[in-house]
Amino acid sequence: MLSRMAHNKARRNGDPEPEAQPAERERGLHDEILLACSERGWLVIHSRMDLPSTVGIGTADFVILADGGRTLLVEAKARNGKPTAAQLAWLAWAKKLGHRGAVVRSLAEFLKFVEE
């Protein structure tokens, strides 16, 4: 109930939707993205955050196999997180090859990206 009240107050005051605000913690954003993908029945390759990576340097946090044969590449960053040069280069190379990728900082940004 408190969450709904805060959400409605933010809307009345003209503040952005709470979901549109950048995530404070990257882990929470990862969880939200995983849930959104699961609800849609999409397959997800997700790089764990609690162990050193075993995938290539710069690989996006999420490789998502969505409906319609779409492959989506997502690097999730919290409010103050910055993508590394390797992460940006990896996404740029994927784009050059014809794939779609993005750096997202909120669930709203993620949802906007996957709906484009």
Backbone as CSV, one residue per row, in Angstrom:
resi,resn,N_x,N_y,N_z,CA_x,CA_y,CA_z,C_x,C_y,C_z
1,MET,0.817,-1.178,0.000,0.000,0.000,0.000,0.872,1.257,0.000
2,LEU,1.915,1.269,0.808,2.801,2.429,0.845,3.462,2.662,-0.513
3,SER,3.797,1.584,-1.178,4.403,1.705,-2.496,3.435,2.355,-3.483
4,ARG,2.174,1.924,-3.453,1.166,2.519,-4.342,0.972,3.995,-4.032
5,MET,0.964,4.340,-2.749,0.773,5.733,-2.360,1.940,6.593,-2.864
6,ALA,3.146,6.099,-2.725,4.315,6.838,-3.196,4.273,6.988,-4.711
7,HIS,3.866,5.930,-5.380,3.750,5.953,-6.844,2.739,7.008,-7.265
8,ASN,1.561,7.022,-6.621,0.526,7.992,-6.976,0.960,9.410,-6.651
9,LYS,1.649,9.611,-5.539,2.138,10.938,-5.168,3.141,11.437,-6.209
10,ALA,4.030,10.562,-6.643,5.018,10.940,-7.653,4.326,11.356,-8.945
11,ARG,3.291,10.642,-9.331,2.553,10.983,-10.550,1.877,12.338,-10.411
12,ARG,1.284,12.616,-9.249,0.609,13.902,-9.027,1.603,15.051,-9.074
13,ASN,2.803,14.824,-8.575,3.811,15.877,-8.526,4.566,16.027,-9.842
14,GLY,4.232,15.207,-10.827,4.900,15.286,-12.114,6.269,14.637,-12.138
15,ASP,6.615,13.900,-11.082,7.895,13.197,-11.056,7.837,12.024,-12.030
16,PRO,8.987,11.578,-12.524,8.972,10.408,-13.402,8.451,9.185,-12.657
17,GLU,7.929,8.240,-13.413,7.461,6.986,-12.835,8.589,6.378,-12.010
18,PRO,8.284,5.796,-10.840,9.342,5.199,-10.027,10.182,4.187,-10.800
19,GLU,9.555,3.417,-11.675,10.281,2.400,-12.437,11.243,3.031,-13.431
20,ALA,11.009,4.317,-13.792,11.854,4.987,-14.766,13.110,5.553,-14.124
21,GLN,13.132,5.651,-12.815,14.304,6.176,-12.134,15.415,5.132,-12.164
22,PRO,16.654,5.572,-12.325,17.760,4.613,-12.357,17.810,3.766,-11.085
23,ALA,18.171,2.522,-11.267,18.258,1.589,-10.141,19.383,1.996,-9.199
24,GLU,19.142,1.839,-7.933,20.180,2.117,-6.931,21.200,0.977,-6.881
25,ARG,20.708,-0.257,-7.064,21.580,-1.436,-6.989,21.428,-2.245,-8.266
26,GLU,22.538,-2.610,-8.855,22.514,-3.366,-10.107,21.857,-4.734,-9.918
27,ARG,22.077,-5.358,-8.760,21.494,-6.685,-8.507,19.972,-6.653,-8.638
28,GLY,19.338,-5.625,-8.086,17.886,-5.507,-8.176,17.419,-5.354,-9.612
29,LEU,18.155,-4.580,-10.396,17.804,-4.404,-11.809,17.937,-5.725,-12.559
30,HIS,18.983,-6.486,-12.258,19.149,-7.803,-12.886,17.930,-8.679,-12.574
31,ASP,17.511,-8.680,-11.327,16.366,-9.500,-10.924,15.097,-9.077,-11.665
32,GLU,14.890,-7.777,-11.812,13.703,-7.279,-12.522,13.725,-7.682,-13.992
33,ILE,14.892,-7.604,-14.615,15.019,-7.986,-16.024,14.782,-9.478,-16.195
34,LEU,15.347,-10.284,-15.301,15.130,-11.734,-15.375,13.650,-12.075,-15.238
35,LEU,12.955,-11.408,-14.322,11.526,-11.656,-14.136,10.737,-11.244,-15.374
36,ALA,11.042,-10.088,-15.943,10.343,-9.617,-17.143,10.527,-10.594,-18.300
37,CYS,11.735,-11.123,-18.447,11.998,-12.094,-19.514,11.247,-13.398,-19.262
38,SER,11.259,-13.856,-18.034,10.563,-15.089,-17.665,9.066,-14.971,-17.935
39,GLU,8.489,-13.834,-17.574,7.052,-13.617,-17.797,6.695,-13.674,-19.278
40,ARG,7.641,-13.343,-20.148,7.401,-13.349,-21.592,7.776,-14.694,-22.239
41,GLY,8.360,-15.584,-21.452,8.752,-16.891,-21.985,10.022,-16.844,-22.808
42,TRP,10.859,-15.832,-22.589,12.091,-15.692,-23.347,13.220,-16.489,-22.698
43,LEU,14.149,-16.948,-23.520,15.348,-17.618,-23.026,16.407,-16.566,-22.731
44,VAL,17.127,-16.753,-21.634,18.105,-15.753,-21.216,19.424,-16.416,-20.835
45,ILE,20.492,-15.888,-21.377,21.834,-16.227,-20.922,22.244,-15.047,-20.057
46,HIS,22.458,-15.306,-18.779,22.704,-14.244,-17.813,24.050,-14.463,-17.142
47,SER,24.890,-13.446,-17.194,26.183,-13.525,-16.518,25.993,-13.269,-15.037
48,ARG,26.461,-14.182,-14.226,26.330,-14.047,-12.775,27.135,-12.864,-12.270
49,MET,26.653,-12.288,-11.182,27.332,-11.145,-10.592,28.199,-11.540,-9.397
50,ASP,27.993,-12.746,-8.875,28.660,-13.132,-7.633,29.973,-13.879,-7.832
51,LEU,30.324,-14.168,-9.076,31.566,-14.890,-9.375,32.274,-14.207,-10.534
52,PRO,33.583,-14.407,-10.646,34.277,-13.866,-11.814,33.680,-14.435,-13.104
53,SER,33.632,-13.612,-14.107,33.023,-14.010,-15.372,33.809,-15.128,-16.054
54,THR,33.092,-16.026,-16.680,33.728,-17.078,-17.470,33.423,-16.887,-18.953
55,VAL,32.763,-15.780,-19.285,32.496,-15.458,-20.691,33.516,-14.415,-21.138
56,GLY,33.496,-14.077,-22.404,34.462,-13.127,-22.940,34.404,-11.763,-22.268
57,ILE,35.541,-11.098,-22.195,35.611,-9.768,-21.605,34.728,-8.814,-22.403
58,GLY,33.875,-8.089,-21.706,32.997,-7.119,-22.342,31.630,-7.657,-22.718
59,THR,31.435,-8.975,-22.628,30.148,-9.572,-22.983,29.035,-8.944,-22.152
60,ALA,27.893,-8.691,-22.793,26.753,-8.085,-22.108,26.260,-8.985,-20.980
61,ASP,25.623,-8.368,-19.983,25.075,-9.115,-18.848,24.010,-10.113,-19.281
62,PHE,23.233,-9.730,-20.299,22.118,-10.565,-20.757,22.195,-10.758,-22.269
63,VAL,22.058,-11.996,-22.703,21.806,-12.324,-24.097,20.414,-12.942,-24.076
64,ILE,19.469,-12.260,-24.692,18.061,-12.637,-24.597,17.571,-13.115,-25.955
65,LEU,17.006,-14.323,-25.960,16.381,-14.865,-27.165,14.887,-14.643,-27.021
66,ALA,14.389,-13.637,-27.721,12.996,-13.220,-27.603,12.170,-13.773,-28.754
67,ASP,10.863,-13.571,-28.646,9.963,-14.022,-29.702,10.294,-13.312,-31.019
68,GLY,9.850,-13.907,-32.115,10.082,-13.313,-33.423,11.520,-13.426,-33.899
69,GLY,12.305,-14.308,-33.288,13.690,-14.497,-33.710,14.611,-13.354,-33.324
70,ARG,14.210,-12.550,-32.356,15.020,-11.411,-31.930,16.063,-11.838,-30.904
71,THR,17.267,-11.320,-31.070,18.328,-11.490,-30.090,18.616,-10.110,-29.515
72,LEU,18.489,-9.983,-28.211,18.675,-8.698,-27.543,19.851,-8.804,-26.576
73,LEU,20.717,-7.817,-26.596,21.895,-7.792,-25.746,21.747,-6.626,-24.784
74,VAL,21.837,-6.910,-23.493,21.578,-5.882,-22.494,22.685,-5.852,-21.449
75,GLU,23.227,-4.671,-21.252,24.172,-4.409,-20.169,23.411,-3.580,-19.140
76,ALA,23.256,-4.108,-17.939,22.508,-3.415,-16.882,23.478,-2.683,-15.969
77,LYS,23.174,-1.426,-15.693,24.008,-0.622,-14.813,23.124,0.141,-13.834
78,ALA,23.570,0.227,-12.596,22.867,1.018,-11.595,23.108,2.504,-11.880
79,ARG,22.452,3.330,-11.094,22.495,4.785,-11.276,23.901,5.322,-11.572
80,ASN,24.864,4.956,-10.767,26.213,5.515,-10.904,27.199,4.590,-11.610
81,GLY,26.724,3.434,-12.068,27.612,2.490,-12.743,27.961,2.959,-14.142
82,LYS,29.186,2.690,-14.545,29.634,3.082,-15.880,30.067,1.836,-16.643
83,PRO,29.597,1.693,-17.880,30.074,0.560,-18.683,31.560,0.720,-18.966
84,THR,32.254,-0.393,-19.008,33.678,-0.358,-19.325,33.847,-0.142,-20.831
85,ALA,35.048,0.230,-21.211,35.345,0.384,-22.640,35.113,-0.936,-23.369
86,ALA,35.468,-2.049,-22.727,35.283,-3.367,-23.343,33.799,-3.676,-23.542
87,GLN,32.959,-3.309,-22.578,31.519,-3.546,-22.706,30.933,-2.717,-23.847
88,LEU,31.324,-1.460,-23.928,30.830,-0.600,-25.004,31.308,-1.093,-26.367
89,ALA,32.554,-1.542,-26.436,33.094,-2.067,-27.691,32.359,-3.335,-28.111
90,TRP,32.060,-4.199,-27.147,31.349,-5.454,-27.437,29.970,-5.147,-28.013
91,LEU,29.240,-4.217,-27.391,27.911,-3.844,-27.889,28.000,-3.192,-29.272
92,ALA,29.015,-2.372,-29.483,29.185,-1.717,-30.789,29.468,-2.743,-31.882
93,TRP,30.297,-3.735,-31.570,30.606,-4.775,-32.558,29.357,-5.601,-32.862
94,ALA,28.592,-5.916,-31.835,27.346,-6.671,-32.046,26.395,-5.880,-32.943
95,LYS,26.319,-4.567,-32.721,25.457,-3.710,-33.553,25.944,-3.736,-35.003
96,LYS,27.263,-3.682,-35.182,27.847,-3.742,-36.529,27.448,-5.036,-37.240
97,LEU,27.295,-6.099,-36.471,26.906,-7.405,-37.019,25.399,-7.541,-37.203
98,GLY,24.646,-6.485,-36.831,23.200,-6.501,-37.057,22.357,-6.866,-35.850
99,HIS,22.958,-6.942,-34.658,22.213,-7.275,-33.446,21.850,-6.001,-32.701
100,ARG,20.856,-6.098,-31.824,20.426,-4.950,-31.025,20.948,-5.086,-29.610
101,GLY,21.520,-4.014,-29.109,22.025,-4.012,-27.746,21.841,-2.655,-27.115
102,ALA,21.842,-2.639,-25.776,21.670,-1.382,-25.056,22.228,-1.494,-23.649
103,VAL,22.584,-0.341,-23.109,22.893,-0.208,-21.693,21.635,0.364,-21.064
104,VAL,21.100,-0.319,-20.039,19.879,0.154,-19.379,20.148,0.390,-17.901
105,ARG,19.439,1.370,-17.339,19.616,1.728,-15.937,18.339,1.581,-15.119
106,SER,17.266,1.138,-15.766,15.997,0.943,-15.052,15.174,-0.087,-15.802
107,LEU,14.173,-0.620,-15.117,13.267,-1.557,-15.771,12.524,-0.861,-16.899
108,ALA,12.141,0.384,-16.697,11.424,1.133,-17.740,12.287,1.259,-19.000
109,GLU,13.578,1.543,-18.837,14.479,1.622,-19.991,14.577,0.272,-20.692
110,PHE,14.651,-0.794,-19.912,14.714,-2.133,-20.488,13.453,-2.415,-21.300
111,LEU,12.291,-2.146,-20.717,11.024,-2.427,-21.389,10.885,-1.596,-22.664
112,LYS,11.319,-0.361,-22.628,11.282,0.489,-23.828,12.177,-0.091,-24.915
113,PHE,13.373,-0.540,-24.529,14.319,-1.124,-25.485,13.739,-2.370,-26.138
114,VAL,13.154,-3.271,-25.354,12.675,-4.538,-25.934,11.411,-4.342,-26.772
115,GLU,10.692,-3.234,-26.575,9.476,-2.977,-27.344,9.753,-2.258,-28.652
116,GLU,10.968,-1.739,-28.835,11.313,-1.010,-30.073,11.405,-1.944,-31.246
